[in-house]
Amino acid sequence: MPPKDAKEGQGKLEPEVTALADMIDYQTGSVVSREIMKGKTGTVTLFAFDKGQGLSEHTAPFDALVYLVDGKAEITISKKTHSLAAGEMIVMPADQPHALGAVERFKMLLVMIRS
């Protein structure tokens, strides 16, 4: 059973073992997200991208860590493209332009640190 989402001010998550890949499903032609944790110092969000989907170039004011749970993605940071496969991660530094694209459908965990 997937853990209950933890919203700011609602307390702690219950400790239970959960497979990340099973917490979100792919949807044809879409990008799906599920917030796992949210707090004053950061967020943890799970995403599922269908093949060919992505996020256009943008910046964020905080450092972020992307961990690929499933599939393959290309992540471009400051005009340099990085190919990632399941089990790999990359850090996206604050204020650097970045974009994501699904080489094949993929699931990723995004950990945003606000500091």
Secondary structure, DSSP 8 states (H G I E B T S, - for coil): -----B-TTS---------GGGGS---TT-EEEEEEEEETTEEEEEEEE-TT-EEEEE--SSEEEEEEEEEEEEEEETTEEEEEETT-EEEE-TT--EEEEEEEEEEEEEEEE--
